[in-house]
Amino acid sequence: MNLKKQIALLGVSIFMVACSTNPFTGKKTIALVPNSQIFPSAFSQYNQVLQSSQIETGTADAQMITRVGQKIAKAAERWLNANGQSGYLKDYKWEYKLIKSDQVNAWAMPGGKIAFYTGILPIAKTETGVAAIMGHEVVHAIANHGQQRMSAGQIQQIAGVAGAVAVSGKSQATQQIFAQAFGLGSQLGVMLPFGRSHETEADKIGINLMAIAGYNPDEAANLWRRMKANSGGQAPPEFMSTHPSNDTRIANLTKWAPGAKAEARKFGVTTFK
């Protein structure tokens, strides 16, 4: 068996053995590292960030972040229970912190660790705007996007090493061309689209969760209109970014809002905040 076939067989074997199912989409996802290993590391990293940051506590904004986070997490649990995924969140340790910083950002870590920066609140503008962001971040946690990114990175490294071995007997110029082509191709053709797919998935599922939690999903597109205005139009081309463009997100969220309201009605939610 030649080297190319061995590499292909290795890739197929990895995918077949190390995969999990996204409970929201039903799709198989790569999971080379189990959550039992990822969660403790994520919890430790989260605590390190908190220890080196100025955390806002006891204020109306801090209380709002926790309140919205709990509502979105509860909506996720209701959806999972209703769709045969009871107990899916049993190992999650939800935590929502507001960090004093001018950064316009929020993020999630595996296992339910969420952080908002105070700099994003003026753009969120309202509790419903916060819910749109929170829904997106909660989905990153429960859809195991961190696990998938870590697994994809490992596969990228394995493929790079295998490719380097395959051209090791070639000229130095050929080896350099391979290294440059593989680096650029794997980023633009695989890793960046992979990241954009996660962002789109978090937007699509997140808007459903905010609606189930009682927040108006129409506000999600409005949030991204404000994000676009805040950026001043300064953003890399979509194909060079880990995130969809602002215009793509606005169009998608506008299209998905009616479906999110319909999904919420299945859970008895007919009016939205």
Sequence and secondary structure as in RCSB ss.txt:
>XXXX:A:sequence
MNLKKQIALLGVSIFMVACSTNPFTGKKTIALVPNSQIFPSAFSQYNQVLQSSQIETGTADAQMITRVGQKIAKA
AERWLNANGQSGYLKDYKWEYKLIKSDQVNAWAMPGGKIAFYTGILPIAKTETGVAAIMGHEVVHAIANHGQQRM
SAGQIQQIAGVAGAVAVSGKSQATQQIFAQAFGLGSQLGVMLPFGRSHETEADKIGINLMAIAGYNPDEAANLWR
RMKANSGGQAPPEFMSTHPSNDTRIANLTKWAPGAKAEARKFGVTTFK
>XXXX:A:secstr
  HHHHHHHHHHHHHHHSEEE TTT  EEE SS HHHHHHHHHHHHHHHHHTS EE SSHHHHHHHHHHHHHHHH
HHHHHHHTT TTTTTT   EEEEE  S   EEEETTTEEEEEGGGHHHH SHHHHHHHHHHHHHHHHTTHHHHHH
HHHHHHHHHHHHHHHHTTTS HHHHHHHHHHHHHHHIIIIIHHHHHHHHHHHHHHHHHHHHHTT  THHHHHHHH
HHHHHHTT    GGGSSS  HHHHHHHHHHHHHHHHHHHHTTT     
